[in-house]
Amino acid sequence: MSTESVEPGHGHSPAAWTAVIIMLVAFAIGAVAFFFDAAIIVWASAALAVIGLIVGWVMKRAGYGVGGSKYTPKGH
């Protein structure tokens, strides 16, 4: 009764993890800077979040995204 199925990966790739970690750090820094009313750091952290998106996209195009040539899915 058990059937084996292959999951599509759900974004578990080096590109996705790197992008999410960079953006998480950016939002954490931005939240603290917003609390201390440091507008320049808030805007810098917003720029870092955009950089995180760009890094994820570049890594995906380089083959580190799900289905990329340099990505090997891991079993659960």
C-alpha positions as CSV (number, residue, x, y, z in Angstrom):
1,M,0.0,0.0,0.0
2,S,3.0,2.3,0.2
3,T,3.9,4.3,-2.9
4,E,7.1,6.2,-3.3
5,S,6.8,9.7,-4.6
6,V,9.4,12.2,-5.4
7,E,8.8,15.7,-4.0
8,P,9.7,18.7,-6.2
9,G,12.0,20.2,-3.5
10,H,9.8,23.0,-2.3
11,G,12.6,25.5,-2.5
12,H,15.1,23.5,-0.4
13,S,18.1,24.7,-2.5
14,P,21.3,26.6,-1.8
15,A,19.9,29.6,-3.7
16,A,16.7,29.7,-1.7
17,W,18.4,29.2,1.6
18,T,21.0,31.9,0.9
19,A,18.4,34.4,-0.3
20,V,16.2,33.8,2.8
21,I,19.0,34.1,5.3
22,I,20.2,37.4,3.8
23,M,16.7,38.8,3.8
24,L,16.0,37.5,7.3
25,V,19.2,39.3,8.6
26,A,18.1,42.4,6.7
27,F,14.7,42.5,8.3
28,A,16.1,41.9,11.7
29,I,18.6,44.7,11.4
30,G,15.8,46.9,9.9
31,A,13.5,46.2,12.8
32,V,16.1,47.0,15.4
33,A,17.1,50.2,13.6
34,F,13.5,51.2,13.2
35,F,13.0,50.8,17.0
36,F,16.1,53.1,17.6
37,D,14.9,55.6,15.0
38,A,18.0,55.2,12.7
39,A,16.5,55.9,9.3
40,I,19.7,55.4,7.3
41,I,20.2,51.9,8.7
42,V,16.5,51.1,8.0
43,W,17.0,52.1,4.4
44,A,20.3,50.2,4.2
45,S,18.6,47.1,5.5
46,A,15.8,47.5,2.9
47,A,18.6,47.6,0.2
48,L,20.1,44.5,1.8
49,A,16.8,42.7,1.4
50,V,16.7,43.6,-2.3
51,I,20.3,42.4,-2.6
52,G,19.2,39.1,-1.0
53,L,16.6,38.7,-3.8
54,I,19.2,39.4,-6.4
55,V,21.7,37.0,-4.9
56,G,19.0,34.2,-4.9
57,W,18.1,34.9,-8.5
58,V,21.8,34.9,-9.6
59,M,22.5,31.7,-7.7
60,K,19.4,30.1,-9.4
61,R,20.6,31.2,-12.8
62,A,24.1,29.7,-11.9
63,G,22.5,26.3,-11.3
64,Y,22.1,26.2,-7.5
65,G,18.3,26.4,-7.6
66,V,15.8,23.5,-7.5
67,G,16.3,21.6,-10.8
68,G,19.6,23.4,-11.5
69,S,22.7,21.6,-12.8
70,K,24.6,22.0,-9.6
71,Y,21.8,21.1,-7.2
72,T,21.4,17.6,-5.8
73,P,18.2,17.0,-3.8
74,K,18.5,15.4,-0.4
75,G,16.2,12.7,0.9
76,H,14.0,13.3,3.9
